[in-house]
Amino acid sequence: MNSDSPKPDRKAQIDTLLLKLPGASARKINGLDAYFVSDKMFACISGEGVALRLPAATVTELRFSKDNTVAFQPGGMTSSREWIQINRAEAAEYAKDLELFQASLDFVRTSRSR
């Protein structure tokens, strides 16, 4: 199992949370378990965390205000300024971030494709 592969029970818990969001779907992309809205990725499981796409200003604010966030670097590669990763020891704790996941889904749904 590579470092980007989540534990099966962890993925199931995250699926339960994120797939409740209106319009969310899941599939694998480039080895990552990813979550989509309108065929655009808004979140994915990476290593010990979940990455999500938000406006760059929000990402910057979160990096300074939450100690459990890191830059999203899938496979060691730096991603865009619109991505951040939230690390939580227990998958059930991501329920605390539901508002951020909803904001990510809304942001991606209304953003223009690149």
Kinemage of the C-alpha trace (Angstrom):
@kinemage 1
@onewidth
@group {chain A} dominant
@subgroup {mainchain}
@vectorlist {calphas} color= white
{ca met a 1} P 0.000 0.000 0.000
{ca asn a 2} L 1.524 3.373 -0.955
{ca ser a 3} L 1.499 6.378 1.371
{ca asp a 4} L -1.436 7.985 -0.477
{ca ser a 5} L -3.703 4.944 0.031
{ca pro a 6} L -6.105 5.336 2.963
{ca lys a 7} L -6.996 2.530 5.357
{ca pro a 8} L -10.257 0.937 4.129
{ca asp a 9} L -12.262 1.809 7.271
{ca arg a 10} L -10.937 5.379 7.195
{ca lys a 11} L -12.064 5.772 3.571
{ca ala a 12} L -15.508 4.368 4.409
{ca gln a 13} L -15.931 6.907 7.221
{ca ile a 14} L -14.884 9.787 4.959
{ca asp a 15} L -17.165 8.474 2.180
{ca thr a 16} L -20.085 8.478 4.609
{ca leu a 17} L -19.438 12.112 5.489
{ca leu a 18} L -18.654 13.566 2.054
{ca leu a 19} L -21.137 11.605 -0.034
{ca lys a 20} L -23.977 13.090 2.048
{ca leu a 21} L -23.196 16.489 0.490
{ca pro a 22} L -25.680 17.318 -2.291
{ca gly a 23} L -24.249 16.443 -5.711
{ca ala a 24} L -21.094 14.730 -4.391
{ca ser a 25} L -19.770 11.560 -5.996
{ca ala a 26} L -16.599 9.522 -5.548
{ca arg a 27} L -14.086 7.826 -7.823
{ca lys a 28} L -10.365 7.102 -8.015
{ca ile a 29} L -8.108 9.452 -9.974
{ca asn a 30} L -4.323 9.151 -10.257
{ca gly a 31} L -4.344 6.678 -7.363
{ca leu a 32} L -6.239 9.016 -5.028
{ca asp a 33} L -9.729 8.466 -3.665
{ca ala a 34} L -11.401 11.650 -4.872
{ca tyr a 35} L -14.731 13.423 -4.446
{ca phe a 36} L -16.413 15.318 -7.254
{ca val a 37} L -19.232 17.736 -7.926
{ca ser a 38} L -20.289 18.573 -11.490
{ca asp a 39} L -17.439 16.297 -12.669
{ca lys a 40} L -14.832 18.522 -10.915
{ca met a 41} L -12.766 17.357 -7.928
{ca phe a 42} L -13.416 19.223 -4.684
{ca ala a 43} L -11.654 16.896 -2.204
{ca cys a 44} L -9.477 13.803 -2.024
{ca ile a 45} L -7.891 11.519 0.531
{ca ser a 46} L -4.122 11.846 0.595
{ca gly a 47} L -1.881 10.132 3.121
{ca glu a 48} L -3.106 10.908 6.633
{ca gly a 49} L -5.400 13.724 5.542
{ca val a 50} L -8.107 15.001 3.286
{ca ala a 51} L -7.309 17.738 0.790
{ca leu a 52} L -9.918 20.206 -0.369
{ca arg a 53} L -10.125 23.053 -2.841
{ca leu a 54} L -11.093 26.497 -1.579
{ca pro a 55} L -10.418 30.097 -2.614
{ca ala a 56} L -6.713 30.917 -2.198
{ca ala a 57} L -7.466 33.562 0.470
{ca thr a 58} L -9.386 30.995 2.523
{ca val a 59} L -6.530 28.497 2.192
{ca thr a 60} L -4.061 31.112 3.441
{ca glu a 61} L -6.308 31.964 6.389
{ca leu a 62} L -6.705 28.290 7.324
{ca arg a 63} L -2.946 27.677 7.181
{ca phe a 64} L -2.462 30.378 9.822
{ca ser a 65} L -5.528 29.621 11.963
{ca lys a 66} L -5.557 25.797 12.142
{ca asp a 67} L -2.597 23.780 13.335
{ca asn a 68} L -3.774 20.581 11.614
{ca thr a 69} L -3.461 21.928 8.050
{ca val a 70} L -0.594 21.502 5.614
{ca ala a 71} L 0.045 22.295 1.978
{ca phe a 72} L -1.488 19.628 -0.259
{ca gln a 73} L 1.362 17.800 -1.979
{ca pro a 74} L 0.083 14.687 -3.765
{ca gly a 75} L 2.989 12.381 -4.503
{ca gly a 76} L 5.348 15.036 -3.140
{ca met a 77} L 4.380 17.528 -5.849
{ca thr a 78} L 3.241 21.026 -4.875
{ca ser a 79} L -0.345 21.769 -5.863
{ca ser a 80} L -2.084 25.073 -6.531
{ca arg a 81} L -2.738 27.744 -3.885
{ca glu a 82} L -6.392 26.683 -3.893
{ca trp a 83} L -5.676 23.351 -2.193
{ca ile a 84} L -5.106 22.598 1.486
{ca gln a 85} L -4.878 19.344 3.425
{ca ile a 86} L -6.495 18.797 6.799
{ca asn a 87} L -4.913 16.043 8.887
{ca arg a 88} L -6.923 14.311 11.592
{ca ala a 89} L -5.894 11.217 13.555
{ca glu a 90} L -9.417 9.790 13.449
{ca ala a 91} L -11.583 9.929 10.330
{ca ala a 92} L -14.695 10.579 12.438
{ca glu a 93} L -13.168 13.938 13.430
{ca tyr a 94} L -13.666 15.238 9.868
{ca ala a 95} L -17.284 15.849 10.847
{ca lys a 96} L -15.887 18.967 12.566
{ca asp a 97} L -14.836 20.203 9.105
{ca leu a 98} L -18.183 19.621 7.389
{ca glu a 99} L -18.685 23.366 6.864
{ca leu a 100} L -15.331 23.553 5.039
{ca phe a 101} L -16.194 20.552 2.867
{ca gln a 102} L -19.513 22.160 1.950
{ca ala a 103} L -17.694 25.428 1.152
{ca ser a 104} L -15.264 23.479 -1.046
{ca leu a 105} L -18.082 21.750 -2.910
{ca asp a 106} L -19.864 25.090 -3.440
{ca phe a 107} L -16.634 26.788 -4.582
{ca val a 108} L -15.832 24.052 -7.102
{ca arg a 109} L -19.418 23.823 -8.343
{ca thr a 110} L -19.474 27.545 -9.172
{ca ser a 111} L -15.875 27.926 -10.388
{ca arg a 112} L -14.931 27.947 -14.039
{ca ser a 113} L -13.053 24.921 -15.335
{ca arg a 114} L -9.391 25.439 -15.969
